[in-house]
C-alpha cells in the first residue's frame, strides 16, 4: 500500500447506511495542503437514492475551507454531474485507459 494512502484520517472517512446495511463509503486523504476525495463507493443496488451526494457533502463539511481535489471518471456524465452539483469545477480532465495483458 502506498504511504500516501496511510494518510487517510478517520475524521474524513464516512459510510452511508440504509436499513442497517452499509451501502457506500468515501475515504478522505490528507495530502498536506490538499484533501483528496475518494474513492467514493455506493452499492449498485442502492444507487440513485442520494447516498453519493450525502457522502460527498459529509466529506466537504469535514474538509472545511481546505482545498479539495478528486479523481473520478472524466468521461462519465453521471460522475461529473454529481461533483459539479456540489460545487466542484472541471479543471484538468485526463482519461486513463487500461490495457489487458496479452495471453
C-alpha positions in Angstrom: 0.0 0.0 0.0 1.5 3.4 -1.0 2.4 5.5 2.0 0.1 8.4 1.0 -2.9 6.0 1.4 -1.9 5.7 5.0 -2.6 9.5 5.5 -6.3 8.9 5.5 -7.8 10.4 8.6 -10.8 8.7 10.4 -12.5 12.1 10.6 -12.6 12.3 6.8 -13.9 8.9 6.1 -17.7 8.2 6.1 -20.2 5.4 5.4 -23.7 5.5 4.1 -26.2 3.2 5.9 -29.6 2.2 4.6 -31.8 0.0 6.8 -28.9 -1.0 8.9 -26.7 -2.0 6.0 -23.6 -0.2 4.8 -24.3 0.8 1.2 -21.5 3.2 0.5 -18.3 4.9 1.7 -16.0 7.7 1.0 -12.3 7.9 2.0 -10.6 11.2 2.6 -6.8 11.6 2.2 -4.9 14.4 3.8 -2.0 15.3 1.4 -1.0 18.4 3.4 -2.4 21.5 1.7 -4.9 19.4 -0.3 -7.5 16.9 0.7 -8.3 14.2 -1.8 -11.8 12.9 -2.0 -12.0 9.3 -2.9 -12.5 6.6 -3.5 -16.3 7.0 -3.3 -18.4 3.9 -3.5 -22.1 3.1 -3.5 -23.6 -0.4 -3.8 -25.2 -0.6 -7.3 -28.4 -1.8 -5.7 -28.5 1.4 -3.5 -27.7 3.9 -6.2 -29.9 6.9 -7.2 -31.1 7.3 -3.5 -28.9 10.2 -2.6 -26.2 8.3 -0.8 -23.3 9.5 -3.0 -24.4 13.2 -2.6 -24.7 12.7 1.2 -21.2 11.1 1.4 -19.6 14.0 -0.7 -21.4 16.6 1.4 -20.2 15.0 4.7 -16.6 14.9 3.3 -16.7 18.5 2.2 -18.1 19.6 5.6 -15.2 17.8 7.3 -12.7 19.4 4.9 -13.9 22.9 5.8 -12.1 25.6 3.8 -9.2 23.3 2.7 -8.5 22.8 -1.0 -10.2 19.6 -2.2 -9.2 17.5 -5.2 -10.6 14.3 -6.6 -10.1 11.5 -9.0 -13.1 10.5 -11.0 -14.2 9.2 -14.4 -13.8 12.2 -16.7 -15.9 10.6 -19.4 -18.9 9.9 -17.1 -21.7 12.4 -17.2 -23.1 10.8 -14.1 -19.9 11.3 -12.0 -19.2 14.8 -13.3 -22.8 15.8 -12.7 -22.6 14.7 -9.1 -19.4 16.6 -8.4 -20.4 19.7 -10.3 -23.7 19.8 -8.4 -21.9 20.1 -5.1 -19.5 22.9 -6.3 -16.6 21.2 -8.0 -15.3 22.7 -11.2 -13.6 20.8 -14.0 -10.1 21.9 -14.3 -7.9 19.2 -15.7 -9.7 16.1 -17.1 -7.4 13.3 -18.1 -8.8 9.9 -19.2 -6.8 7.0 -18.0 -7.1 3.8 -20.1 -6.4 0.3 -19.0 -5.0 -2.4 -21.2 -5.4 -6.1 -20.7 -2.3 -8.3 -20.6 -1.8 -10.4 -23.7 -2.4 -14.1 -23.1 
